[in-house]
Amino acid sequence: MSPGYYIRKNSGLFLLLFFIASGVVFPALLTGQKLASNNSRAIALYKEGQALADKEKLAEAMENFRQAMEADPNFVQAHLRYMDAARSLNRWDEVVQAYRDKVTKEPQSALNHFLYGRMLDDPSAKRAEYKAALDVDSTYYWAQFGIGGSYMIEDRSDEAIIALNKALRLNPQMAEAMVLLGTIYMKKGMPIQASQQFLSAAMLDSTDAGTFLRLGQVYSQLEKYETAEKYFLRAAEISPNEPLVYYYIGLVCELGGNPDRALAAYNKFLGLAPQHQLAAGVRKTIEKLNK
């Protein structure tokens, strides 16, 4: 069900808690990950692809990601963003077949097993490929990360936590695993543990708006609205054109008793996304706050 269904059902708190409980973080914000490549050409192509994707020029973005993969075949994030673009462009089946062929031709590649597993729908089939990657290379932390994600899909939180902690033992600087682990703790209603993971991820990578968005969600759950606002504002600095960040800022300012800041944020949201599914409710809130 769309988040818009919940708009202001009883209060801003209801919607904010819904987002927190569901672990919603918007994919467009996840732009600041530590990159698994040292190839300057590959990284430049990848970043250009990200910029094109942000502008919804997906065909061009996909081509940039393909070239980044060609420059560095082991560049995991380039493969992942290539897959995401393929899904948006209805080229999913074609790309699934391409990665299936890669596994068939190079079964001793842990990377190929991980990437093919990532494209499968069934969580148990995903895990089979991730475990095949570990059979090839028991230190391949992306496979443990994938296993954790597959358990998360099935709401098997405890098993997901075990797998993600294994990924972190293999690579203590894997911010992606920290963020996913923190998201699971959020869903389990464990905001303190979640905040520890997100803060650790932010220390490793201060350019990922998604991590700061999650920190804002955690502190909202703890009803520490000023701290939540600080982290949402940091997310806005990194992704200034993402309207939902300003929606969050408006909510926590409203809940924290700061109507002027709430109004400014809500108006910014409307300026960026006047036709958004949440826009009608925001306009009603602005009318209420102006009285």
C-alpha positions in Angstrom: 0.0 0.0 0.0 1.3 3.4 -0.9 2.6 5.6 2.0 0.2 8.3 0.8 -2.7 6.2 2.1 -1.6 7.1 5.6 -1.4 10.8 5.2 -2.3 12.6 8.4 -4.8 9.9 9.4 -4.6 11.1 13.0 -1.5 13.1 13.1 1.9 13.6 11.6 3.2 11.1 14.2 1.1 8.3 12.7 2.7 8.7 9.3 6.2 9.2 10.7 5.9 6.0 12.8 4.6 4.1 9.7 7.7 5.1 7.7 10.0 4.1 10.6 8.3 0.8 11.2 8.4 -0.2 7.6 12.1 0.9 7.2 11.3 3.1 4.3 14.2 4.9 2.8 14.0 6.2 -0.6 16.4 4.6 -3.1 17.3 7.9 -4.9 19.0 9.0 -1.7 21.4 6.1 -1.5 24.2 7.8 -3.5 27.1 8.0 -1.1 28.3 4.4 -0.6 32.0 3.5 -0.3 32.9 2.4 -3.8 34.4 -1.0 -4.4 36.8 0.2 -7.1 40.1 2.0 -7.3 39.8 2.5 -11.1 39.5 6.2 -11.6 37.8 5.9 -15.0 35.3 3.4 -13.7 34.5 5.6 -10.7 34.1 8.7 -13.0 31.7 6.8 -15.3 29.8 5.5 -12.3 29.3 8.9 -10.7 28.2 10.3 -14.1 25.7 7.4 -14.3 24.4 8.3 -10.9 23.9 11.9 -11.9 22.1 10.8 -15.1 19.9 8.5 -13.1 19.0 11.3 -10.7 17.8 13.3 -13.8 15.8 10.2 -14.9 18.0 9.7 -18.0 18.0 6.0 -17.3 19.1 4.7 -20.7 22.2 6.9 -20.6 22.8 6.1 -17.0 22.6 2.4 -17.8 25.2 2.8 -20.5 27.5 4.7 -18.1 27.2 1.9 -15.6 28.0 -0.7 -18.3 31.1 1.2 -19.3 32.1 1.4 -15.6 31.7 -2.4 -15.3 33.8 -2.8 -18.4 36.6 -0.6 -17.0 36.5 -2.5 -13.7 34.6 -5.9 -14.0 34.8 -6.3 -10.1 33.1 -3.0 -9.4 30.1 -4.3 -7.4 28.1 -1.1 -7.1 28.3 -0.4 -10.9 26.8 -3.8 -11.5 24.0 -3.1 -8.9 23.1 0.2 -10.4 23.2 -1.3 -13.9 20.6 -3.8 -12.7 18.4 -1.1 -11.1 18.4 0.8 -14.4 17.6 -2.3 -16.3 14.6 -2.9 -14.1 13.3 0.6 -14.6 13.8 0.3 -18.4 11.9 -3.1 -18.6 15.1 -4.8 -19.6 15.2 -7.0 -16.5 14.8 -10.4 -18.2 17.5 -9.6 -20.7 19.9 -8.7 -17.9 19.0 -11.7 -15.7 19.9 -13.9 -18.7 23.2 -12.1 -19.1 24.2 -12.7 -15.4 22.9 -16.3 -15.6 25.3 -16.8 -18.6 28.1 -15.3 -16.6 27.6 -17.8 -13.8 27.5 -20.7 -16.3 30.7 -19.6 -18.0 32.6 -18.7 -14.8 31.2 -20.8 -12.0 34.3 -20.1 -9.9 33.6 -16.4 -9.6 32.1 -15.4 -6.3 31.1 -12.1 -7.7 29.1 -13.8 -10.5 27.2 -15.9 -8.0 26.5 -12.9 -5.8 25.2 -10.8 -8.7 23.1 -13.5 -10.2 21.6 -14.2 -6.7 20.8 -10.5 -6.4 18.6 -10.8 -9.5 16.5 -13.7 -8.4 13.1 -13.2 -6.8 12.9 -16.2 -4.4 14.8 -15.6 -1.2 15.9 -19.3 -0.9 17.1 -19.2 -4.5 19.0 -16.0 -3.7 20.7 -17.7 -0.7 21.7 -20.7 -2.8 23.7 -18.4 -5.1 25.1 -16.5 -2.2 26.2 -19.7 -0.5 27.7 -20.8 -3.8 29.7 -17.6 -3.7 31.0 -18.5 -0.2 31.9 -22.0 -1.4 34.2 -20.3 -4.0 35.5 -17.7 -1.5 34.6 -18.0 2.2 35.8 -14.4 2.8 33.5 -12.8 0.2 31.6 -10.4 2.5 29.1 -9.3 -0.2 27.7 -12.9 -0.1 27.1 -12.7 3.6 25.5 -9.3 3.1 23.2 -10.9 0.4 22.3 -13.7 2.8 21.3 -11.1 5.4 19.2 -9.2 2.9 17.4 -12.4 1.8 16.5 -13.2 5.4 15.3 -9.7 5.9 12.9 -10.1 2.9 11.4 -13.0 4.7 11.2 -11.1 8.0 13.6 -13.6 9.5 15.3 -10.8 11.5 17.5 -12.9 13.8 19.0 -14.9 11.0 19.5 -11.6 9.0 21.4 -10.1 12.0 23.7 -13.1 12.2 24.6 -13.0 8.5 25.2 -9.2 8.5 27.4 -9.5 11.6 29.4 -12.1 9.7 29.7 -9.7 6.8 31.0 -7.1 9.2 33.5 -9.5 10.7 34.8 -10.1 7.2 34.8 -6.4 6.4 34.5 -4.1 9.5 34.2 -1.1 7.2 31.2 -2.3 5.1 28.8 0.6 5.6 26.1 -1.2 3.5 25.9 -4.0 6.1 25.8 -1.4 9.0 22.9 0.4 7.3 20.9 -2.8 6.6 21.6 -4.0 10.2 20.4 -0.7 11.6 17.2 -0.9 9.4 16.4 -4.3 10.8 16.9 -3.0 14.4 14.5 -0.1 13.5 11.9 -2.6 12.4 12.4 -4.6 15.6 11.7 -1.5 17.6 15.4 -1.2 18.8 16.2 2.4 18.1 19.3 2.6 20.3 21.0 -0.3 18.5 19.8 1.1 15.1 21.4 4.5 15.9 24.7 2.8 16.7 24.8 1.1 13.4 23.8 4.3 11.4 26.3 6.5 13.3 29.1 4.0 12.5 28.1 4.0 8.8 28.0 7.8 8.8 31.5 7.9 10.3 32.8 5.7 7.4 30.9 7.7 4.7 29.5 11.1 5.4 28.1 11.5 1.9 25.3 9.0 2.0 22.0 10.9 2.5 20.2 7.7 3.2 22.2 7.1 6.3 21.3 10.5 7.7 17.7 10.0 6.7 17.6 6.8 8.8 19.3 8.6 11.7 16.5 11.2 11.5 13.9 8.4 11.6 15.6 6.8 14.6 15.7 10.0 16.7 12.1 10.6 15.6 11.2 7.2 17.1 12.9 8.3 20.3 10.9 11.6 20.2 14.2 13.6 20.0 12.8 15.8 17.4 15.6 18.5 17.3 18.2 15.8 16.8 16.1 14.2 14.2 15.8 17.5 12.4 19.6 17.9 12.4 20.0 14.6 10.6 17.2 15.3 8.2 18.8 18.6 7.4 22.1 16.9 6.7 20.3 14.6 4.3 18.9 17.7 2.6 22.4 19.2 2.2 23.5 16.0 0.4 20.3 15.6 -1.7 18.7 19.0 -1.9 16.3 18.1 -4.6 14.7 15.1 -2.8 11.2 16.4 -1.7 10.5 13.8 0.9 13.5 14.9 3.0 11.7 18.2 3.5 8.4 16.4 4.3 10.3 14.6 7.1 11.7 17.9 8.3 8.3 19.4 8.4 6.9 16.5 10.4 9.5 16.6 13.1 9.4 20.4 13.4 5.6 20.2 13.7 5.8 17.4 16.3 8.6 19.3 18.1 6.5 22.5 18.4 8.4 24.6 15.8 5.6 25.7 13.4 7.7 28.3 11.6 10.4 25.7 10.7 7.7 23.2 9.8 6.0 25.7 7.4 9.3 26.4 5.7 10.0 22.8 5.2 6.5 21.9 4.0 6.6 24.8 1.5 9.9 23.6 0.2 8.4 20.1 -0.2 5.5 21.6 -2.2 7.8 23.7 -4.3 9.7 20.5 -5.3 6.8 18.2 -5.7 3.5 20.0 -6.1 1.8 16.9 -7.5 3.1 14.4 -5.0 0.6 12.1 -3.4 1.3 13.7 0.0 0.9 17.3 -1.3 -2.9 17.6 -0.6 -2.3 16.7 3.1 0.6 19.0 3.3 -1.5 21.9 2.0 -4.1 21.2 4.7 -1.4 21.2 7.4 0.0 24.5 6.1 -3.5 26.0 6.4 -3.7 24.7 10.0 -0.3 26.0 11.0 -1.0 29.4 9.5 -4.1 29.9 11.7 
